[in-house]
Amino acid sequence: MELNTRAVHVVNEPFQSGSWPLSVPLVQSSAFAFDSAAELAGAMADPDGRYVYSRRGNPTVRALEQTLTGLEGGEGAIAFASGMGAISGVLLALLRPGDRVVAQRCLYGGTHAVLADLSERYGIEVVRISGDDRGELEAAAVHPATRLLVLETIANPTGQVPDLPGLLAAARALGVTSVVDNSLASPVLCRPLEHGADIVVHSTTKYLSGHSDVLGGAAVFADEALRRRVWPRTVELGACADPFAAWLTLRGIPTLPLRMREHCANAAALAERLDAHPGVTAVHYPRLAGHPSYERAGKVLSGGGGLLSFEPAGGREAGRAFVERVRVAKLALSLGGVETLVTHPASTSHRELDEAALEAAGVAPGLVRMSVGIEGVEDLWSDVRQALQDGPPARLLG
């Protein structure tokens, strides 16, 4: 089936013989009762068995896991309490002291932070690569302790699209497990498992739920054995998905393809206009001609996504001033909701990085990140212009 159809028809268990509810029920129960102690003990060892305790499995959460498995084309999934819970859970489950991780240089700041923590506390070596050259990975991964490759489909916030087919093929040939964060693309724009990834992670807080009312994450696996290897560690970590958050995410998924269409169209229009604006020195959007990933994005992605970043003339102070001047857009963390949000990464998501690390990650001091929503594009452009002090004040909503 087309992805639009799969998104609408989320996985749902029969409610009773011969019928089932159109909406996935919310099972807000922390535990489940058994008649037999032996059956209870047996169920505790099986991630797909009978429900025991909602940290180990829940009907609403499982419906989300099965739905995401179908959307990404995987063999199984694990839902988490947040996107960082998914990333941390996978890394902690698969790494041991002394292991080596090869990571894309331009990654989300939270991923940088957890990798730095693992390096400091457990002696895990982190080797950075550009993500553009398969040879870099082959040189870095030849070390016998290399265990993981960590990439993002669309890098946050620079819009870089790595060479997924080349890097994932190289990782597979080297026996290195690959983890791709697909939060910014969603399964609508890219399905990394189809390019050879072993694990896809999501912050379901973002486009999958899409309404800024959920905190959640997920990992989808190409191989069932790998999921069963990770699952016990995530149960012990306790970063399990909440049933209500899973239910809200399932409510958002049916409109995901429609929302992504509008996010992409609005972001592309703003990127082109910003690129022509005299008060902007650089624009980063993967489907904008001139972006370093432009040709690759056309092959890997079915759209440019809803996230763009740009550099107002004037550096750090100009970037901070812009995010404080917007009226329609909101200054807030996160992304992927129906409303437009702006942030200044150097002082928020990437604040852990010093100037040298910011430069290495491609994050300029004045960079503004814009998560473009589904509002009217002319209203958004009017707001951007006035925040750049190139137009009349935007009308406040409400």
C-alpha positions as CSV (number, residue, x, y, z in Angstrom):
1,M,0.0,0.0,0.0
2,E,1.0,3.6,-0.5
3,L,2.4,5.3,2.6
4,N,-0.7,7.7,2.7
5,T,-2.9,4.6,3.1
6,R,-0.6,2.9,5.7
7,A,-0.6,6.2,7.7
8,V,-4.4,6.3,7.9
9,H,-4.8,2.6,8.7
10,V,-2.7,2.4,11.8
11,V,-2.3,-1.0,13.4
12,N,-5.2,-1.9,15.7
13,E,-5.9,-5.1,17.6
14,P,-9.4,-6.7,17.5
15,F,-11.6,-5.5,20.3
16,Q,-13.8,-8.6,20.3
17,S,-14.4,-11.4,17.8
18,G,-15.5,-10.0,14.5
19,S,-15.1,-6.2,15.3
20,W,-12.6,-3.6,16.4
21,P,-12.7,0.1,17.1
22,L,-11.8,2.5,14.4
23,S,-9.7,4.5,16.9
24,V,-6.9,2.7,18.8
25,P,-8.1,2.4,22.5
26,L,-6.1,4.1,25.2
27,V,-5.1,1.4,27.7
28,Q,-4.0,3.5,30.6
29,S,-3.1,0.5,32.9
30,S,0.3,0.0,34.5
31,A,-0.1,-3.7,35.1
32,F,-2.1,-6.7,33.9
33,A,-3.4,-9.7,35.9
34,F,-2.8,-13.4,35.3
35,D,-4.4,-16.6,36.5
36,S,-1.1,-18.6,36.4
37,A,2.3,-17.8,37.9
38,A,4.0,-19.8,35.2
39,E,2.2,-17.8,32.4
40,L,3.2,-14.5,34.1
41,A,6.8,-15.6,34.3
42,G,6.8,-16.7,30.7
43,A,5.3,-13.5,29.4
44,M,8.0,-11.4,31.1
45,A,10.7,-12.8,28.8
46,D,8.8,-12.1,25.5
47,P,8.6,-8.5,24.0
48,D,5.7,-9.6,21.9
49,G,4.0,-11.8,24.4
50,R,1.1,-11.1,26.8
51,Y,1.1,-7.8,28.6
52,V,2.5,-7.9,32.1
53,Y,3.6,-4.4,33.1
54,S,3.5,-1.3,30.9
55,R,7.2,-0.7,31.2
56,R,7.6,-4.0,29.3
57,G,4.7,-3.6,26.9
58,N,1.3,-2.1,26.6
59,P,-1.5,-2.5,24.0
60,T,-1.6,1.1,22.9
61,V,2.2,1.4,22.8
62,R,2.4,-1.9,20.8
63,A,0.0,-0.5,18.3
64,L,2.3,2.5,17.8
65,E,5.4,0.2,17.5
66,Q,3.7,-1.9,14.9
67,T,2.5,1.1,13.0
68,L,6.0,2.6,12.9
69,T,7.4,-0.7,11.8
70,G,5.1,-0.7,8.8
71,L,5.8,2.9,7.9
72,E,9.6,2.4,8.0
73,G,9.5,-1.0,6.5
74,G,11.2,-2.7,9.5
75,E,10.8,-6.0,11.3
76,G,10.0,-4.5,14.8
77,A,10.1,-1.4,16.9
78,I,10.5,-0.2,20.5
79,A,8.8,3.0,21.6
80,F,10.5,5.3,24.1
81,A,9.6,8.2,26.4
82,S,11.5,10.6,24.2
83,G,13.8,10.9,21.2
84,M,16.8,11.1,23.4
85,G,15.5,8.1,25.3
86,A,15.5,6.2,22.0
87,I,19.1,7.3,21.1
88,S,20.4,6.7,24.6
89,G,18.7,3.4,24.9
90,V,20.1,2.1,21.6
91,L,23.6,3.3,22.4
92,L,23.7,1.9,25.9
93,A,22.3,-1.4,24.7
94,L,24.9,-1.9,22.0
95,L,28.1,-0.3,23.3
96,R,30.6,-1.6,25.8
97,P,33.7,0.2,27.3
98,G,36.5,0.5,24.8
99,D,34.2,0.4,21.7
100,R,34.5,2.9,18.9
101,V,31.6,4.9,17.4
102,V,31.8,6.6,14.0
103,A,29.5,9.6,14.0
104,Q,28.5,12.2,11.4
105,R,30.1,15.5,12.4
106,C,26.9,17.5,12.1
107,L,24.4,16.0,14.5
108,Y,21.8,17.2,16.8
109,G,23.3,18.8,19.9
110,G,21.7,16.2,22.3
111,T,23.3,13.4,20.3
112,H,26.7,15.1,20.6
113,A,26.2,15.4,24.3
114,V,25.3,11.8,24.9
115,L,28.3,10.6,22.8
116,A,30.6,13.0,24.7
117,D,29.3,11.6,28.0
118,L,29.8,8.0,26.9
119,S,33.3,8.9,25.8
120,E,34.2,10.5,29.1
121,R,32.6,8.0,31.5
122,Y,33.1,4.7,29.6
123,G,36.1,5.2,27.4
124,I,34.1,4.9,24.2
125,E,36.0,6.4,21.3
126,V,34.0,8.7,19.0
127,V,35.4,9.4,15.6
128,R,33.8,12.2,13.5
129,I,33.3,12.0,9.8
130,S,31.8,14.5,7.3
131,G,29.1,12.0,6.1
132,D,29.9,12.9,2.5
133,D,32.7,10.4,1.8
134,R,32.5,6.6,2.1
135,G,36.2,6.5,2.2
136,E,36.2,8.4,5.5
137,L,34.0,5.7,7.1
138,E,36.1,2.9,5.7
139,A,39.3,4.4,7.2
140,A,37.7,5.1,10.6
141,A,35.8,1.8,10.8
142,V,38.7,-0.5,10.0
143,H,39.6,-0.5,13.7
144,P,38.4,-3.8,15.3
145,A,36.6,-2.1,18.1
146,T,34.2,-0.1,15.8
147,R,30.7,-1.1,16.6
148,L,28.3,1.7,15.5
149,L,27.8,4.3,12.7
150,V,25.5,7.2,13.7
151,L,23.9,9.4,11.0
152,E,21.0,11.7,10.5
153,T,18.9,11.7,7.4
154,I,18.7,15.5,7.4
155,A,21.2,17.0,9.8
156,N,19.9,19.4,12.4
157,P,20.2,22.3,11.9
158,T,22.4,22.6,8.7
159,G,20.2,20.5,6.4
160,Q,23.1,18.3,5.3
161,V,22.0,15.0,3.7
162,P,24.8,12.4,4.1
163,D,25.6,9.8,1.5
164,L,23.2,7.2,3.0
165,P,23.5,4.6,0.3
166,G,27.3,4.7,0.2
167,L,27.8,4.9,4.0
168,L,25.3,2.3,4.9
169,A,26.6,-0.1,2.3
170,A,30.1,0.4,3.6
171,A,29.0,-0.2,7.2
172,R,27.2,-3.4,6.2
173,A,30.3,-4.6,4.4
174,L,32.5,-3.8,7.5
175,G,30.1,-5.5,9.9
176,V,29.3,-2.2,11.7
177,T,25.7,-1.6,12.9
178,S,24.2,1.6,11.5
179,V,21.8,3.9,13.4
180,V,20.1,6.7,11.4
181,D,18.0,9.5,13.1
182,N,15.1,10.0,10.7
183,S,13.2,12.5,12.8
184,L,13.6,15.5,10.4
185,A,12.6,13.5,7.3
186,S,9.9,11.2,8.7
187,P,9.0,8.0,6.7
188,V,7.2,10.3,4.2
189,L,10.5,11.7,2.8
190,C,12.9,8.9,3.4
191,R,13.0,5.3,4.8
192,P,16.6,4.6,5.7
193,L,16.1,0.9,6.2
194,E,15.5,0.7,2.4
195,H,19.0,2.1,2.0
196,G,20.6,-0.5,4.3
197,A,20.3,1.0,7.8
198,D,20.0,-1.4,10.7
199,I,18.2,0.9,13.1
200,V,16.1,4.0,12.5
201,V,15.4,6.3,15.5
202,H,12.8,9.0,15.8
203,S,11.8,11.7,18.1
204,T,8.0,11.0,17.7
205,T,7.6,14.4,19.4
206,K,8.4,15.9,16.0
207,Y,6.6,15.3,12.7
208,L,5.1,11.9,13.6
209,S,2.8,13.4,16.3
210,G,3.0,16.8,14.8
211,H,1.0,18.9,17.2
212,S,3.5,19.9,20.0
213,D,1.6,17.9,22.6
214,V,3.6,14.7,22.8
215,L,7.0,13.7,24.2
216,G,8.1,10.4,22.7
217,G,10.7,8.4,20.7
218,A,11.1,5.2,18.9
219,A,13.6,2.8,17.3
220,V,12.7,0.7,14.3
221,F,14.8,-2.3,13.5
222,A,15.6,-4.0,10.2
223,D,16.3,-7.3,12.0
224,E,14.1,-8.9,14.7
225,A,17.1,-10.4,16.4
226,L,18.7,-7.0,16.9
227,R,15.4,-5.7,18.4
228,R,15.3,-8.6,20.9
229,R,18.9,-7.8,21.8
230,V,18.1,-4.2,22.5
231,W,14.7,-4.7,24.2
232,P,15.9,-6.1,27.6
233,R,18.3,-3.2,28.1
234,T,15.6,-0.6,27.3
235,V,13.3,-2.3,29.8
236,E,16.0,-2.0,32.5
237,L,16.7,1.6,31.5
238,G,13.1,2.5,32.1
239,A,12.7,5.0,29.2
240,C,9.5,3.4,28.1
241,A,6.7,5.1,26.2
242,D,3.7,6.4,28.1
243,P,0.4,4.9,26.7
244,F,-1.3,8.3,26.5
245,A,1.7,9.8,24.5
246,A,1.6,6.7,22.3
247,W,-2.2,7.3,21.8
248,L,-1.7,10.9,20.9
249,T,1.0,10.0,18.4
250,L,-1.3,7.5,16.8
251,R,-3.8,10.3,16.4
252,G,-1.2,12.4,14.6
253,I,0.2,9.8,12.2
254,P,-2.8,9.6,9.8
255,T,-2.3,13.3,8.8
256,L,1.5,13.0,8.5
257,P,1.7,12.8,4.7
258,L,-0.6,15.8,4.4
259,R,1.2,17.9,6.9
260,M,4.6,17.0,5.4
261,R,3.4,18.2,2.1
262,E,2.6,21.7,3.5
263,H,5.8,21.8,5.7
264,C,7.9,21.1,2.6
265,A,6.1,23.6,0.4
266,N,6.3,26.4,2.9
267,A,9.9,25.8,3.8
268,A,11.0,25.7,0.2
269,A,9.2,29.0,-0.6
270,L,10.8,30.7,2.4
271,A,14.3,29.3,1.6
272,E,14.1,30.7,-1.9
273,R,13.0,34.2,-0.7
274,L,15.6,34.2,2.1
275,D,18.3,33.3,-0.3
276,A,17.5,36.4,-2.3
277,H,17.3,38.7,0.7
278,P,20.1,41.2,1.1
279,G,20.1,40.9,4.9
280,V,20.8,37.2,4.8
281,T,24.3,35.9,4.2
282,A,23.6,32.1,3.9
283,V,20.6,29.8,3.7
284,H,20.7,26.1,4.5
285,Y,18.0,23.9,3.0
286,P,18.7,20.7,1.2
287,R,16.4,21.2,-1.8
288,L,17.7,24.8,-2.4
289,A,20.0,25.0,-5.4
290,G,23.5,25.7,-4.2
291,H,23.2,23.8,-1.0
292,P,26.1,21.2,-0.7
293,S,23.6,18.4,-0.4
294,Y,21.3,19.6,-3.2
295,E,21.9,16.8,-5.7
296,R,22.1,14.1,-3.1
297,A,18.9,15.3,-1.4
298,G,17.1,15.0,-4.8
299,K,18.0,11.3,-4.9
300,V,17.6,10.3,-1.2
301,L,14.6,12.5,-0.2
302,S,11.2,12.9,-1.7
303,G,11.0,16.5,-0.3
304,G,13.2,19.0,1.5
305,G,11.5,18.8,4.8
306,G,10.1,21.5,7.0
307,L,13.4,22.6,8.7
308,L,15.6,25.4,7.3
309,S,18.3,27.6,8.8
310,F,19.8,30.8,7.8
311,E,22.4,33.4,8.8
312,P,21.3,37.0,9.2
313,A,24.0,39.6,8.4
314,G,25.5,40.7,11.8
315,G,26.5,37.4,13.4
316,R,25.5,36.1,16.8
317,E,23.7,39.3,17.9
318,A,21.7,39.5,14.7
319,G,20.6,35.9,15.1
320,R,19.4,36.4,18.6
321,A,17.7,39.6,17.7
322,F,15.8,37.9,14.9
323,V,14.3,35.2,17.1
324,E,13.1,37.8,19.6
325,R,11.4,39.9,16.9
326,V,9.2,37.3,15.3
327,R,5.5,37.7,16.0
328,V,3.7,34.9,14.0
329,A,6.5,32.4,14.5
330,K,7.3,31.5,18.1
331,L,10.6,31.4,19.9
332,A,10.6,27.8,21.3
333,L,12.6,24.6,21.3
334,S,11.5,21.5,19.4
335,L,10.3,21.3,15.8
336,G,7.8,19.4,13.6
337,G,4.6,20.9,14.9
338,V,2.0,22.6,12.8
339,E,3.1,26.0,14.0
340,T,6.4,27.7,13.0
341,L,9.1,27.9,15.6
342,V,12.5,29.6,15.6
343,T,15.6,29.1,17.8
344,H,19.2,30.3,18.0
345,P,21.2,27.0,18.1
346,A,24.4,28.5,19.3
347,S,22.7,29.5,22.6
348,T,20.2,26.6,22.9
349,S,20.5,23.1,21.2
350,H,24.2,23.4,20.5
351,R,25.2,25.4,23.6
352,E,27.4,22.6,24.8
353,L,29.8,23.2,21.9
354,D,32.6,25.7,22.0
355,E,33.4,28.0,19.0
356,A,35.7,25.4,17.4
357,A,33.1,22.6,17.8
358,L,30.4,24.9,16.4
359,E,32.5,25.6,13.3
360,A,33.2,21.9,12.9
361,A,29.5,21.1,13.1
362,G,28.7,23.8,10.5
363,V,26.7,25.9,13.0
364,A,27.5,29.6,12.6
365,P,27.2,31.8,15.7
366,G,24.3,33.8,14.2
367,L,22.5,30.8,12.7
368,V,18.7,30.8,13.1
369,R,16.9,27.5,12.9
370,M,13.3,27.7,11.6
371,S,10.9,24.8,11.9
372,V,8.4,25.9,9.2
373,G,4.7,25.1,10.1
374,I,1.6,24.9,7.9
375,E,0.4,28.5,8.2
376,G,-0.2,30.7,5.2
377,V,3.2,31.2,3.6
378,E,2.6,34.9,2.9
379,D,1.9,35.5,6.7
380,L,5.2,33.7,7.5
381,W,7.1,35.7,4.9
382,S,5.7,39.0,6.3
383,D,6.8,37.9,9.7
384,V,10.3,37.0,8.5
385,R,10.7,40.3,6.7
386,Q,9.7,42.4,9.7
387,A,12.0,40.4,12.0
388,L,14.8,41.2,9.6
389,Q,13.7,44.8,9.9
390,D,12.7,44.9,6.2
391,G,8.9,45.3,6.5
392,P,6.0,46.5,8.6
393,P,5.4,44.7,12.0
394,A,3.6,41.4,11.5
395,R,0.0,41.3,12.9
396,L,-0.1,39.4,16.2
397,L,-2.4,36.4,16.2
398,G,-5.1,36.0,18.8
